[in-house]
Amino acid sequence: MANQYCLALDLVDDVTLIAAYEAYHTQVWPEIIRSITDSGITSMEIYRFGNRLCMTIETNDTFTFERKGAMDEANPKVQEWEKLMWKYQRALPGAKPGEKWVFMNKIFQL
């Protein structure tokens, strides 16, 4: 059974940095793609409005955020990517210290 999640994050509000961030996402490193799919994520989309990002993911039954986090911690290439991306990203107001992407609460479904 597939699960769906929606998460949000802000980018640094700088046109040049936003363009660079988008450029990285046109050619995501293959090791990052592999780490995503190996974790049980079957679909991922990121949308942007201004400096606000919205990411949707669909997962299979093997996926948990705890497992994905442990896999990411053990993967030096993922750590390198995350460090690089943090140059462009900014935590949302209300995020916990060190928290990047935050869950959005579903308030409607048709």
C-alpha positions in Angstrom: 0.0 0.0 0.0 1.4 3.4 -1.0 1.6 6.3 1.4 1.8 9.9 0.5 3.5 12.8 2.3 3.7 16.5 1.7 6.6 18.5 3.1 7.6 22.2 3.0 10.9 24.1 3.1 12.0 27.6 2.2 14.9 28.7 0.1 17.2 31.6 0.8 15.3 34.5 -0.8 17.9 35.3 -3.4 17.2 35.0 -7.2 20.8 33.8 -8.0 20.8 31.1 -5.2 17.3 29.9 -6.2 18.4 29.6 -9.8 21.5 27.6 -8.7 19.3 25.3 -6.5 17.0 24.6 -9.4 20.0 23.9 -11.7 21.2 21.3 -9.2 17.7 19.7 -9.4 17.9 19.3 -13.2 20.8 17.0 -12.7 20.5 15.4 -9.3 23.5 13.2 -8.6 22.8 9.5 -9.4 23.9 8.5 -5.8 21.1 10.7 -4.5 18.5 9.3 -6.8 19.6 5.8 -5.8 19.4 6.6 -2.1 15.9 8.0 -2.6 14.6 4.9 -4.4 16.5 2.4 -2.2 14.7 3.9 0.8 11.2 2.9 -0.6 10.3 6.3 -2.1 8.5 5.5 -5.4 7.7 9.0 -6.5 8.9 12.5 -5.5 8.0 15.9 -6.8 9.2 19.3 -5.7 7.3 22.5 -6.5 8.4 26.1 -6.0 6.5 29.4 -5.5 8.9 32.3 -4.8 11.2 30.9 -2.2 8.8 28.3 -0.8 9.1 24.7 -1.7 6.6 21.9 -1.5 7.7 18.3 -1.9 5.3 15.4 -2.3 6.5 11.8 -2.0 4.8 8.4 -2.4 6.3 5.4 -0.7 6.0 1.7 -0.6 5.6 -0.4 2.5 9.3 -0.7 3.2 9.6 3.1 3.8 9.9 4.8 7.1 11.4 8.2 7.9 13.5 6.6 10.6 15.0 4.1 8.1 15.5 6.8 5.5 17.3 9.0 8.1 19.6 6.1 9.1 20.4 5.3 5.5 21.2 9.0 4.9 23.4 9.3 7.9 25.4 6.3 6.7 25.8 7.6 3.2 28.7 10.1 2.7 27.4 11.2 -0.7 24.0 12.0 0.8 25.7 14.0 3.5 27.7 15.9 0.9 24.5 16.7 -1.0 22.7 17.8 2.1 25.5 20.1 3.2 25.6 21.6 -0.3 21.8 22.1 -0.4 21.8 23.8 3.0 23.6 26.7 1.4 20.3 27.4 -0.5 17.8 26.2 2.0 16.3 27.9 5.1 14.2 26.3 7.8 10.6 27.3 8.0 9.5 29.4 10.9 8.5 27.0 13.7 10.9 24.2 12.5 12.9 22.5 15.1 16.6 23.3 15.3 18.4 21.5 12.4 15.1 20.5 10.8 14.9 21.1 7.1 11.7 19.7 5.4 8.7 19.9 7.7 5.4 17.9 7.3 2.4 19.7 6.0 -0.9 18.7 7.5 -3.5 17.5 5.1 -6.7 19.6 5.6 -8.7 18.5 2.6 -9.0 15.5 0.2 -11.4 15.0 -2.7 
